[in-house]
């Protein structure tokens, strides 16, 4: 799943963000920065995949059936 707290991509993003913080705290600033940038890319990827899924569903689901006119109005 994407776009949710249960997303595998977001779990990996969080792991990389944590690894980046750990690396920075232990004197590996460049490696920490790489992990953090990669975590940012996974965040963007998750959002894009979520939006693509929404767009796909909107394009493939049938449009709603026309509704009957409301009772107070008469068709002309």
MMTF fields as JSON, N, C-alpha, C and O atoms, coordinates in Angstrom:
{
  "mmtfVersion": "1.0.0",
  "mmtfProducer": "UNKNOWN",
  "numBonds": 303,
  "numAtoms": 304,
  "numGroups": 76,
  "numChains": 1,
  "numModels": 1,
  "chainsPerModel": [1],
  "groupsPerChain": [76],
  "chainIdList": ["A"],
  "bondAtomList": [4, 2, 8, 6, 12, 10, 16, 14, 20, 18, 24, 22, 28, 26, 32, 30, 36, 34, 40, 38, 44, 42, 48, 46, 52, 50, 56, 54, 60, 58, 64, 62, 68, 66, 72, 70, 76, 74, 80, 78, 84, 82, 88, 86, 92, 90, 96, 94, 100, 98, 104, 102, 108, 106, 112, 110, 116, 114, 120, 118, 124, 122, 128, 126, 132, 130, 136, 134, 140, 138, 144, 142, 148, 146, 152, 150, 156, 154, 160, 158, 164, 162, 168, 166, 172, 170, 176, 174, 180, 178, 184, 182, 188, 186, 192, 190, 196, 194, 200, 198, 204, 202, 208, 206, 212, 210, 216, 214, 220, 218, 224, 222, 228, 226, 232, 230, 236, 234, 240, 238, 244, 242, 248, 246, 252, 250, 256, 254, 260, 258, 264, 262, 268, 266, 272, 270, 276, 274, 280, 278, 284, 282, 288, 286, 292, 290, 296, 294, 300, 298],
  "bondOrderList": [1, 1, 1, 1, 1, 1, 1, 1, 1, 1, 1, 1, 1, 1, 1, 1, 1, 1, 1, 1, 1, 1, 1, 1, 1, 1, 1, 1, 1, 1, 1, 1, 1, 1, 1, 1, 1, 1, 1, 1, 1, 1, 1, 1, 1, 1, 1, 1, 1, 1, 1, 1, 1, 1, 1, 1, 1, 1, 1, 1, 1, 1, 1, 1, 1, 1, 1, 1, 1, 1, 1, 1, 1, 1, 1],
  "groupList": [{"groupName": "UNK", "atomNameList": ["N", "CA", "C", "O"], "elementList": ["N", "C", "C", "O"], "formalChargeList": [0, 0, 0, 0], "bondAtomList": [1, 0, 2, 1, 3, 2], "bondOrderList": [1, 1, 2], "singleLetterCode": "X", "chemCompType": "L-PEPTIDE LINKING"}],
  "groupTypeList": [0, 0, 0, 0, 0, 0, 0, 0, 0, 0, 0, 0, 0, 0, 0, 0, 0, 0, 0, 0, 0, 0, 0, 0, 0, 0, 0, 0, 0, 0, 0, 0, 0, 0, 0, 0, 0, 0, 0, 0, 0, 0, 0, 0, 0, 0, 0, 0, 0, 0, 0, 0, 0, 0, 0, 0, 0, 0, 0, 0, 0, 0, 0, 0, 0, 0, 0, 0, 0, 0, 0, 0, 0, 0, 0, 0],
  "groupIdList": [1, 2, 3, 4, 5, 6, 7, 8, 9, 10, 11, 12, 13, 14, 15, 16, 17, 18, 19, 20, 21, 22, 23, 24, 25, 26, 27, 28, 29, 30, 31, 32, 33, 34, 35, 36, 37, 38, 39, 40, 41, 42, 43, 44, 45, 46, 47, 48, 49, 50, 51, 52, 53, 54, 55, 56, 57, 58, 59, 60, 61, 62, 63, 64, 65, 66, 67, 68, 69, 70, 71, 72, 73, 74, 75, 76],
  "secStructList": [7, 7, 1, 1, 6, 6, 7, 2, 2, 2, 2, 2, 2, 2, 2, 2, 2, 2, 2, 2, 2, 2, 2, 2, 2, 6, 6, 7, 2, 2, 2, 2, 2, 2, 2, 2, 2, 2, 2, 2, 2, 2, 2, 2, 2, 2, 2, 2, 2, 2, 2, 2, 2, 2, 2, 2, 2, 2, 2, 2, 1, 7, 7, 7, 7, 7, 7, 7, 7, 7, 6, 6, 7, 7, 7, 7],
  "xCoordList": [0.836, 0.0, 0.883, 1.975, 0.381, 1.084, 0.187, -1.025, 0.784, 0.011, -0.586, -1.423, -0.185, -0.705, 0.468, 1.62, 0.16, 1.214, 1.767, 2.851, 1.027, 1.46, 2.275, 2.65, 2.542, 3.238, 4.646, 5.389, 4.996, 6.341, 7.38, 8.456, 7.053, 7.994, 8.228, 9.355, 7.16, 7.327, 8.08, 8.818, 7.903, 8.675, 10.16, 11.009, 10.468, 11.864, 12.402, 13.553, 11.562, 11.959, 12.323, 13.354, 11.477, 11.735, 13.02, 13.791, 13.242, 14.457, 15.693, 16.662, 15.652, 16.792, 17.006, 18.144, 15.932, 16.05, 16.706, 17.564, 16.302, 16.91, 18.385, 19.234, 18.677, 20.074, 20.903, 22.051, 20.322, 21.027, 21.335, 22.43, 20.383, 20.592, 21.685, 22.565, 21.619, 22.628, 24.02, 24.971, 24.135, 25.438, 25.964, 27.144, 25.109, 25.546, 26.035, 27.053, 25.296, 25.664, 26.965, 27.604, 27.357, 28.567, 29.699, 30.585, 29.65, 30.757, 30.8, 31.839, 29.704, 29.655, 28.649, 27.612, 28.981, 28.051, 27.667, 26.494, 28.634, 28.316, 27.405, 26.467, 27.675, 26.82, 25.425, 24.42, 25.374, 24.082, 23.282, 22.069, 23.941, 23.27, 22.728, 21.626, 23.495, 23.029, 21.788, 20.834, 21.795, 20.61, 19.401, 18.291, 19.62, 18.51, 17.96, 16.745, 18.821, 18.347, 17.575, 16.55, 18.075, 17.369, 16.002, 15.029, 15.917, 14.625, 13.66, 12.462, 14.163, 13.317, 12.777, 11.615, 13.624, 13.181, 12.085, 11.15, 12.197, 11.162, 9.846, 8.774, 9.917, 8.712, 8.008, 6.792, 8.769, 8.209, 7.641, 6.547, 8.371, 7.918, 6.597, 5.695, 6.478, 5.246, 4.073, 2.996, 4.278, 3.192, 2.805, 1.622, 3.803, 3.503, 2.751, 1.791, 3.181, 2.478, 1.046, 0.134, 0.851, -0.499, -1.374, -2.511, -0.844, -1.605, -1.872, -2.959, -0.895, -1.112, -2.234, -3.037, -2.289, -3.375, -4.726, -5.695, -4.794, -6.051, -6.44, -7.598, -5.481, -5.758, -6.204, -7.11, -5.568, -5.941, -7.376, -8.161, -7.7, -9.064, -10.089, -11.154, -9.778, -10.707, -10.91, -12.009, -9.872, -9.97, -10.67, -11.26, -10.616, -11.157, -12.513, -13.23, -12.881, -14.192, -15.267, -15.073, -16.399, -17.484, -17.995, -17.978, -18.443, -18.982, -20.313, -20.987, -20.686, -21.944, -23.134, -23.12, -24.147, -25.359, -26.044, -25.981, -26.7, -27.414, -28.478, -29.108, -28.672, -29.683, -30.989, -31.014, -32.061, -33.378, -33.486, -32.846, -34.298, -34.462, -35.059, -35.807, -34.726, -35.263, -36.782, -37.283, -37.516, -38.992, -39.596, -40.688, -38.955, -39.531, -39.354, -39.887, -38.633, -38.346, -38.955, -38.946, -39.467, -39.988, -39.07, -38.618, -38.795, -37.946, -38.666, -39.883, -37.933, -38.523, -38.287, -38.709],
  "yCoordList": [-1.177, 0.0, 1.242, 1.254, 2.28, 3.55, 4.588, 4.402, 5.672, 6.767, 6.522, 7.304, 5.472, 5.193, 5.009, 4.92, 4.954, 4.737, 3.317, 3.045, 2.401, 1.018, 0.772, -0.365, 1.815, 1.687, 1.138, 1.591, 0.156, -0.411, 0.636, 0.701, 1.451, 2.504, 3.492, 3.934, 3.835, 4.774, 4.14, 4.825, 2.842, 2.153, 2.163, 2.387, 1.923, 1.977, 3.405, 3.617, 4.376, 5.78, 6.095, 6.713, 5.67, 5.931, 5.238, 5.804, 4.011, 3.296, 4.046, 4.207, 4.506, 5.235, 6.565, 6.989, 7.212, 8.466, 8.219, 8.989, 7.153, 6.784, 6.413, 6.808, 5.658, 5.294, 6.54, 6.636, 7.497, 8.735, 9.52, 10.064, 9.582, 10.274, 9.571, 10.22, 8.235, 7.474, 7.745, 7.971, 7.721, 7.962, 9.352, 9.508, 10.352, 11.713, 11.798, 12.429, 11.155, 11.2, 10.452, 10.686, 9.556, 8.76, 9.147, 8.344, 10.391, 10.923, 10.576, 10.742, 10.1, 9.741, 10.66, 10.213, 11.946, 12.958, 12.72, 12.838, 12.389, 12.2, 11.004, 11.075, 9.915, 8.737, 9.042, 8.645, 9.748, 10.141, 10.995, 10.824, 11.903, 12.762, 11.937, 12.194, 10.956, 10.094, 9.311, 9.213, 8.754, 8.028, 8.957, 8.579, 10.162, 11.092, 11.537, 11.672, 11.765, 12.12, 10.965, 11.168, 9.758, 8.596, 8.457, 8.097, 8.735, 8.663, 9.706, 9.444, 10.873, 11.897, 11.412, 11.649, 10.732, 10.206, 9.154, 9.101, 8.326, 7.316, 7.97, 7.469, 9.069, 9.803, 10.337, 10.204, 10.932, 11.447, 10.299, 10.414, 9.205, 8.04, 7.511, 7.181, 7.428, 6.938, 7.844, 7.36, 9.146, 10.078, 9.992, 10.046, 9.856, 9.751, 8.463, 8.479, 7.356, 6.093, 6.151, 5.619, 6.786, 6.938, 7.747, 7.366, 8.855, 9.684, 8.953, 9.076, 8.195, 7.407, 6.394, 6.171, 5.788, 4.848, 5.526, 4.984, 6.704, 7.459, 7.829, 7.674, 8.318, 8.688, 7.481, 7.588, 6.332, 5.122, 4.701, 4.371, 4.718, 4.356, 5.321, 4.9, 6.591, 7.585, 7.37, 7.587, 6.95, 6.753, 5.446, 5.353, 4.441, 3.132, 2.823, 1.965, 3.495, 3.242, 3.89, 4.988, 3.218, 3.821, 5.075, 5.18, 6.009, 7.233, 6.907, 5.953, 7.691, 7.416, 7.535, 8.327, 6.743, 6.786, 8.134, 8.725, 8.619, 9.894, 9.776, 8.729, 10.828, 10.809, 11.379, 12.185, 10.956, 11.471, 12.925, 13.319, 13.72, 15.108, 15.157, 14.265, 16.192, 16.313, 16.528, 17.069, 16.108, 16.119, 17.501, 17.585, 18.556, 19.886, 20.481, 21.556, 19.825, 20.397, 19.523, 18.297, 20.127, 19.354, 19.559, 20.675, 18.493, 18.645, 19.417, 19.298, 20.199, 20.979, 20.305, 20.81],
  "zCoordList": [0.0, 0.0, 0.0, 0.568, -0.649, -0.623, 0.007, 0.108, 0.425, 0.964, 2.339, 2.789, 3.008, 4.342, 5.289, 4.865, 6.575, 7.56, 7.478, 7.994, 6.829, 6.698, 5.424, 5.137, 4.677, 3.407, 3.604, 4.474, 2.783, 2.836, 2.452, 3.047, 1.459, 1.064, 2.199, 2.423, 2.914, 4.024, 5.181, 5.889, 5.381, 6.423, 6.064, 6.927, 4.798, 4.356, 4.46, 4.842, 4.117, 4.259, 5.697, 5.963, 6.623, 8.044, 8.511, 9.286, 8.033, 8.384, 7.896, 8.637, 6.634, 6.088, 6.807, 7.005, 7.192, 7.932, 9.287, 9.718, 9.946, 11.227, 11.045, 11.844, 9.997, 9.716, 9.431, 9.863, 8.702, 8.418, 9.676, 9.822, 10.577, 11.852, 12.656, 13.221, 12.703, 13.442, 12.871, 13.62, 11.543, 10.908, 11.245, 11.557, 11.185, 11.508, 12.956, 13.242, 13.863, 15.277, 15.564, 16.59, 14.662, 14.871, 13.918, 13.626, 13.441, 12.669, 11.194, 10.554, 10.643, 9.22, 8.519, 8.03, 8.484, 7.976, 6.518, 6.164, 5.674, 4.255, 4.029, 3.235, 4.716, 4.591, 5.132, 4.543, 6.255, 6.822, 5.859, 5.739, 5.178, 4.202, 3.035, 2.549, 2.589, 1.487, 1.896, 1.124, 3.104, 3.585, 3.677, 3.303, 4.172, 4.321, 2.967, 2.816, 1.988, 0.642, 0.016, -0.636, 0.219, -0.31, 0.353, -0.31, 1.646, 2.329, 1.762, 1.66, 1.396, 0.761, -0.579, -0.91, -1.348, -2.636, -2.469, -3.267, -1.444, -1.2, -0.79, -1.129, -0.072, 0.308, -0.945, -1.082, -1.845, -3.098, -3.926, -4.48, -4.012, -4.777, -4.231, -5.002, -2.923, -2.315, -2.677, -3.024, -2.598, -2.93, -4.4, -4.736, -5.283, -6.711, -7.035, -7.806, -6.453, -6.682, -6.168, -6.801, -5.038, -4.488, -5.456, -5.733, -5.963, -6.894, -8.201, -8.767, -8.687, -9.909, -9.714, -10.62, -8.544, -8.254, -8.263, -8.794, -7.682, -7.68, -9.101, -9.489, -9.88, -11.269, -12.087, -12.913, -11.858, -12.579, -12.241, -13.129, -10.958, -10.562, -11.143, -11.595, -11.134, -11.68, -13.178, -13.688, -13.884, -15.328, -15.696, -16.772, -14.83, -15.196, -14.592, -15.105, -13.522, -12.937, -13.789, -14.309, -13.936, -14.722, -14.021, -12.795, -14.828, -14.237, -13.575, -13.963, -12.587, -11.893, -12.842, -13.785, -12.576, -13.392, -13.206, -12.128, -14.262, -14.107, -13.035, -12.885, -12.305, -11.247, -11.754, -12.684, -11.14, -11.497, -11.034, -10.059, -11.737, -11.302, -9.904, -9.506, -9.176, -7.826, -7.897, -8.883, -6.856, -6.894, -7.131, -7.692, -6.741, -6.884, -8.272, -8.548, -9.135, -10.45, -11.537, -11.428, -12.553, -13.678, -14.874, -15.129, -15.604, -16.781, -17.876, -18.022, -18.641, -19.735, -21.043, -22.083]
}
